[in-house]
Amino acid sequence: MKKLLVPTDFSDNAFQAAQYAAEIGKRQNFSLHIVHYYTATSSGFDDAELTEVQEQPNILKADITIKEWVGKLQDKHPELSISYHNERGLLEEALPREAKEGEYVAIVMGTTGASNDKNVFWGSNTAHVAAKSPIPLIAVPNKTFSTSIARVGLLTNFLQEELMTLQEFLHIFKQPVKLDLIHVYKDNEEVEAVNDKLESWVFNIREFPSIEEINMRTAPIVKEDKNLDTIPEVIEKLIKEQDIDLILISKSRKTFFERLFTPSVSKAIALELQKPAFFGKTI
């Protein structure tokens, strides 16, 4: 059985991401594998806790915590096959390695954790893992949202790797979807020329299976508007307006990827990932 790889730091957002993965697993007949990476400072018990586990002095705190954590998830999804393990290491290094070695179709992980509340646009662990992952990664925000994946948005700049990301998504999610092509352009570009280019690009997508409908969504970066003067802000506005369930992002376009995740500090404060994002595998 194919598996989804779900890392956890035992935070609320990690559990929300695991529940999102569980919904995907049930729909697509995937199992889940939960993994926790620990360091020397996070693996042990304090003195009070040690008195409660004297019969098992070598057991790690994480061993008990992950068993309880997975048990809670299993209780909510009893029909799902869920395995788990702990491993010493740093998340951004160990997780891509695990993804490469196992029979996983995608990583599903939260965008905030127990140690901080920064979102994915701040260059969190999620962004670092997404940049290295050999398989697709689905980033799940710490927000309330529908688990439906009926409408997806593909961020496009008319490059071949975007079609590969779409193909990867359709390979995992074998279901009919409506697709919104999202393109952000400079405010000095001609709208008609942009739309003509996007219309031509649609011909590359019409033959993809399971796509019921294709819509084109364009918007300019407006330097005079402080709320719409970066790519992420314009994208966020379009996604909200169209009520998109999942965003598809190609990682291989490095300049676009870097601009998406490394905005200025002042702008980053205002940006949050509102819906799950699907990142194509690293090429």
Steps between C-alpha positions, in 0.01 A plus 500: 500500500627847415575729793491864601793615712386723788759661732392617845637712782182421697361851448136581423589596143681169451186317612288707263737411216478131599120518491517657155732217392255249648218640287718468189599148605139386535400645164802371307558174693837608642644411839674751727847485650563743786858599582646714776856631494657581835821647635687426823321781679151391393527123550534459877277520805539748780554373857128485585419306186786255555342381826199383300702287256758335729419159358593622151800728563621496138172602340487841336234752585427523128424126488215542746379827351484375141314184606237709676489753215453233232244325720294819510520527121413131456193540723371771267574292189469131603473378141841646407832314516746714699863412582760714677857534623734740680843591371778723622583776254412841361169518317614685190782251442344171613152539350609531133725198555211296641279613211755368251543163671136407561205421277338837556287697254521833687595674823219670692610745768388807691638849446538588866631296789543479873803730503369798302193639329657620177318413182647336193582831332754574774737226389392241757604135516217427257652726234846349553366145466294596194814629331681168552226239480532231231122446512208745503429681826163626622529789747201532734437839666395545860156618390149366477424393141304243305671170421329497161735506202251584228659826386877540461711796395819457294749785531637549152766695318463289181781254571520124436564401862158633598342233281710240683366626834145476369568147377639403842190636669263313267699180552441521875149643503312279259180704496327761283608860576443852379826680421576870535814620321645787704746744346632816665654762271664841526264793493670645191412196287207503261204305639392382155848362422510318834158344443594393146810326632300327771237392246773337291642331809163338570546279192778318687258407776176409327613142437572427865256243644254582779496877436135595465544874457783750445480863606760774446575736788739793450587802711779759502750588770398855593793695638273784609295265719691378805258206532564377145865580430647150538429173317381312813252775589341500155485120501342501845231742379416289192483179702264657750277648230467171310470279812772265379548180705863425415786695339745330261855642500799394291827515695736480206454864401750620762455872456123474540530256792750724678286809446199314635676399821742787561302824494618799699460476876236772506290322238552153647325600821173542311514182294355165597425181314121473514450176306707181457778522240628215280869533405630293213804285569848646471647451154 
